[in-house]
Amino acid sequence: MIRSFAHPMLAAPFLVLALWAGASAADPASAAPAAAGVQTATGGVAETILFYVFGALTLMSALGVALSRSVVRMAVWLFGALAGVAVLYFLLAANFLAAIQLIVYVGGTLVLLIFGVMLTAKSPRARLDTKPSQIWAAWAVCVLLLVALMTVIGRAEWPAQNPEAGGLPVAALGQELLTTYLVPFEVASVLLLVVMIGAAYLARQEK
Amino acid sequence: MLEIDLTRYLILAAAVFCVGIFVMMTKRNAIGILIGVELVLNAANINLVAFNRYQGGSLDGQITALFVIVLAAAEAAVAVAICVNFYKNLSTIDVDRGDSLQG
């Protein structure tokens, strides 16, 4: 069953790009108050449908990661989960973050992981099976954790505000990043330099 | 049912988080464990962005999520380098075999 789902999932990035184009085209319209009202009225149903479709895609892909046994298949399922999360960012009016998710996560981290798979397996489809007792223990822990989290989410009172239609513009994000968050930003860049040197040192060829 | 509110995002994130924990617990391949970590980080990011959206007014959640993405990329780079080294030394990627420090 898992195998048959792997191919239609490859259409996900195109769908995401189309959505992004749609979202950025709709952005100027939401600045006008009248247009914004119309957008939230009709956008409610579309948002609901999109949330359920892509939430299901994310969850299904995550389960695919958990249930498939070959690492290459796991990486492909992870791709579906990451793309689904990117669409959820669009729905949460975080356009820039969604683009970053696609560029850095799908384009960078996932490719890196696949390189790791190729470099560390004699055959890329090699399997390592887990003992059934360990799988049952993991099931028990995860179900308990999920029940606990659901209970907390259900009982807590979230001070939910109705979000504005368009969300804040990307320019505000850049401004925050270079004023309030300047120090973490610079630390992150130093960290990336250290990681680059460290990874090259760790993975170097022995002479 | 028609209104998407904060709770639905939180429930979805909790489910993805638990699946990520399951992956980390059951996979014996080091790269597989890394993939589980990525799922957990994504679940946390969904929470951050959802709270940012529904609390309104600021961008703190989105910027934190941005830093999480950057750190995840850095973590993956170092972890893959360590996995390659592990494979070179032990000729396997099975984490259960990395027990040479055990007494």
Interface residues (C-beta under 8 A of the other chain):
Chain A: G44 V45 E47 T48 F51 G55 T58 L59 A62 L63 V65 A66 V71 M74 A75 L78 A81 L82 V85 L88 Y89 L91 L92 A93 A94 F96 L97 I100 Q101 V104 Y105 G108 T109 L112 L113 F115 G116 V117 L119 T120 A121 L128 D129 T130 Q134 I135 A137 A138 W139 V141 C142 V143 L145 L146 L149 M150 I153 G154 W158 P159 A160 Q161 P163 E164 G167 L168 A172 L173 E176 L177 Y181 P184 A188 L191 L192 V195 M196 G198 A199 A200 L202 A203 E206
Chain B: L2 E3 I4 D5 L6 T7 R8 Y9 L10 I11 L12 A14 A15 V16 F17 C18 V19 G20 I21 F22 V23 M25 T26 K27 R28 N29 A30 I31 G32 L34 I35 G36 E38 L39 N42 N45 I46 V49 A50 N52 R53 Y54 Q55 G56 L59 Q62 I63 A65 L66 F67 I69 V70 L71 A72 A73 A74 A76 A77 V78 A79 V80 A81 I82 C83 V84 N85 F86 Y87 K88 I93 D94
